[in-house]
């Protein structure tokens, strides 16, 4: 979908996006010569980018000095490993979306840009945008732009890259969470329940960017 189409008919573009997201997702196979086969998937753009970056990151980590495989071969091997149940680490995958301030605020239907994909409708761009200003750990004031994009439920455990399973954590609190010092749940998008090892619970709620001090 081109930027000009998105700009001229944003409502129509968004209807088509929703319809295709609901009906056109699929995975297909095709036989090739010499004992090879092709596996292809059609996914929503944000999930496609997240899946590919996850595979690419793991493939690059898998390559050692003595590894004779190309990066493409390593990506293929990682994909098979993931589907067949091999467990990798909990490294999270960041999906970057760029949009104008009017689009972010809902005042414009100008398309955003999904890094690694291209133009996307304004509504989809806003759906992945930040809901909070800082790290979501209680009391942490680290700006969200300087944080890691973390999965509430780890990606390796089936956690999806979607609005109700991601939010910013500074590197320190990201490590604490993955070390098991704290557990986290997100019962409502943007609302986080932290539980310490001693059983105490703390709740953090989103502080929208549009909240202004009068």
DRENDRENTI-133723 format. One line per 3 residues: number of its first residue (from 1); their letters; for each residue x, y, z of C-alpha. Coordinates in Angstrom, 1 decimal. Layout:
BEGIN
NUM> a> X/Y/Z; ...
This chain:
BEGIN
1> xxx> 0.0/0.0/0.0; 1.6/3.3/-1.1; 1.8/6.4/1.0
4> xxx> -0.2/8.4/-1.6; -3.1/5.9/-1.3; -3.0/6.0/2.5
7> xxx> -3.1/9.8/2.4; -5.9/10.2/-0.1; -8.3/7.6/1.3
10> xxx> -7.3/6.8/4.9; -10.7/5.4/5.9; -10.8/3.1/2.9
13> xxx> -7.2/2.0/3.5; -8.0/1.2/7.2; -11.1/-0.8/6.2
16> xxx> -9.1/-2.8/3.8; -6.4/-3.4/6.4; -8.9/-4.6/8.9
19> xxx> -10.6/-6.9/6.4; -7.3/-8.4/5.3; -6.1/-8.8/8.8
22> xxx> -9.2/-10.8/9.7; -9.5/-12.9/6.5; -6.2/-13.1/4.6
25> xxx> -3.7/-14.5/7.2; -2.3/-17.8/6.1; 0.7/-20.1/5.8
28> xxx> 1.3/-22.0/2.6; 3.8/-24.5/1.2; 5.1/-25.1/-2.3
31> xxx> 7.2/-28.0/-3.5; 10.5/-27.1/-5.1; 13.0/-29.2/-7.1
34> xxx> 15.8/-31.3/-5.6; 14.0/-32.1/-2.3; 13.4/-28.6/-1.3
37> xxx> 10.2/-26.7/-0.4; 9.0/-23.2/0.2; 7.1/-22.1/3.3
40> xxx> 5.5/-18.7/3.1; 3.2/-16.7/5.5; 1.0/-13.7/5.0
43> xxx> 0.7/-11.7/8.3; -0.2/-8.3/9.5; 2.7/-6.0/8.8
46> xxx> 3.6/-5.3/12.5; 3.7/-9.0/13.3; 5.6/-9.8/10.1
49> xxx> 8.3/-7.3/11.0; 8.5/-8.5/14.6; 8.8/-12.2/13.6
52> xxx> 11.4/-11.5/11.0; 13.5/-9.4/13.4; 13.3/-12.1/16.0
55> xxx> 14.5/-14.7/13.5; 17.2/-12.4/12.2; 18.5/-11.5/15.7
58> xxx> 18.7/-15.2/16.7; 20.4/-16.1/13.4; 23.1/-13.4/13.9
61> xxx> 23.7/-14.6/17.5; 24.0/-18.2/16.3; 26.8/-17.5/13.9
64> xxx> 30.3/-18.2/15.3; 33.7/-17.8/13.8; 33.7/-21.4/12.5
67> xxx> 30.1/-21.3/11.3; 30.2/-21.9/7.5; 26.5/-21.1/7.0
70> xxx> 25.3/-17.9/5.3; 23.0/-15.5/7.2; 20.1/-16.8/5.0
73> xxx> 20.9/-20.4/5.9; 21.1/-19.5/9.6; 17.7/-17.7/9.4
76> xxx> 16.2/-20.8/7.9; 17.6/-23.1/10.6; 16.4/-20.7/13.3
79> xxx> 12.9/-20.7/11.9; 12.8/-24.5/11.9; 14.2/-24.7/15.4
82> xxx> 11.6/-22.2/16.7; 8.6/-24.0/15.1; 9.8/-27.4/16.3
85> xxx> 10.1/-26.2/19.9; 13.7/-25.3/20.5; 14.0/-22.8/23.3
88> xxx> 16.1/-19.7/22.7; 16.8/-16.8/25.1; 14.3/-14.1/26.1
91> xxx> 15.8/-11.3/24.0; 12.9/-9.0/23.0; 12.3/-7.6/19.6
94> xxx> 11.6/-3.9/19.1; 9.2/-2.7/16.4; 9.9/0.9/15.4
97> xxx> 7.0/3.2/14.2; 7.6/6.7/13.0; 4.7/9.2/12.7
100> xxx> 4.0/13.0/12.8; 2.9/14.6/16.0; -0.6/15.4/14.6
103> xxx> -1.0/11.7/13.6; 0.2/10.6/17.1; -2.4/12.9/18.7
106> xxx> -5.2/11.7/16.4; -5.5/15.1/14.6; -4.3/13.8/11.3
109> xxx> -4.8/10.7/9.1; -1.3/11.1/7.6; 0.3/7.6/7.4
112> xxx> 3.1/6.4/9.7; 6.1/4.4/8.8; 6.8/0.9/10.0
115> xxx> 10.6/0.4/10.0; 11.4/-2.6/7.8; 8.1/-2.5/6.0
118> xxx> 7.0/1.0/4.8; 3.9/3.2/5.0; 1.1/2.0/7.3
121> xxx> -2.4/3.6/8.1; -2.5/6.2/10.9; -4.7/4.0/13.1
124> xxx> -2.2/1.1/13.0; 0.7/3.5/13.6; -1.1/4.8/16.7
127> xxx> -1.9/1.3/17.9; 1.8/0.5/18.5; 2.6/3.9/19.9
130> xxx> 3.8/4.5/23.5; 1.1/4.9/26.2; 3.5/6.0/29.0
133> xxx> 6.3/8.5/29.4; 8.7/6.4/31.5; 9.8/2.9/32.5
136> xxx> 6.7/1.1/33.8; 8.5/-0.2/37.0; 7.0/1.5/40.1
139> xxx> 8.7/4.8/40.8; 11.2/4.7/37.9; 11.5/7.9/35.9
142> xxx> 13.7/6.7/33.1; 12.2/8.2/29.8; 10.5/5.6/27.7
145> xxx> 12.6/6.6/24.7; 15.7/5.3/26.6; 14.1/2.0/27.6
148> xxx> 13.9/-1.5/26.1; 10.6/-2.5/24.6; 9.8/-5.5/26.8
151> xxx> 7.2/-8.3/26.4; 5.1/-8.7/29.6; 4.8/-12.4/28.8
154> xxx> 8.2/-13.4/27.2; 8.2/-13.9/23.5; 9.9/-17.2/24.0
157> xxx> 7.0/-18.4/26.2; 4.4/-17.5/23.6; 4.0/-13.8/24.4
160> xxx> 2.9/-11.8/21.3; 4.2/-8.4/20.2; 1.0/-6.5/20.6
163> xxx> -0.4/-3.5/22.5; -1.4/-5.5/25.6; 1.9/-7.4/26.0
166> xxx> 4.5/-4.7/25.5; 5.8/-1.6/27.3; 9.0/0.2/28.1
169> xxx> 11.4/-1.1/30.9; 14.7/0.5/31.6; 17.7/-1.9/31.3
172> xxx> 18.1/-2.3/35.1; 14.4/-3.2/35.7; 14.3/-5.3/32.6
175> xxx> 17.1/-7.4/34.0; 15.4/-7.6/37.4; 12.2/-8.9/35.8
178> xxx> 14.0/-11.5/33.8; 16.1/-12.6/36.8; 12.9/-13.5/38.6
181> xxx> 13.1/-10.8/41.3; 9.7/-9.4/40.2; 6.9/-10.9/38.2
184> xxx> 4.7/-8.8/36.0; 1.2/-9.1/34.6; -0.8/-6.7/32.4
187> xxx> -4.5/-7.4/32.9; -5.5/-4.3/31.0; -3.3/-2.7/28.3
190> xxx> -1.0/-0.2/30.0; -2.0/-1.3/33.5; 0.8/-3.3/35.2
193> xxx> 0.7/-5.4/38.3; 4.2/-6.0/39.8; 4.6/-8.7/42.5
196> xxx> 7.8/-8.9/44.6; 9.4/-12.1/45.8; 7.8/-11.4/49.2
199> xxx> 4.4/-11.1/47.8; 3.8/-7.4/47.8; 2.0/-6.0/44.8
202> xxx> 2.4/-2.6/43.1; 0.2/-1.3/40.3; 1.4/1.2/37.7
205> xxx> -1.1/2.9/35.3; -0.5/4.8/32.1; 0.2/8.5/32.1
208> xxx> -0.8/9.7/28.7; 1.4/12.1/26.8; -1.5/14.5/26.4
211> xxx> -1.9/15.1/30.1; -0.8/18.7/30.7; 0.0/20.5/33.9
214> x> -2.2/23.6/34.2
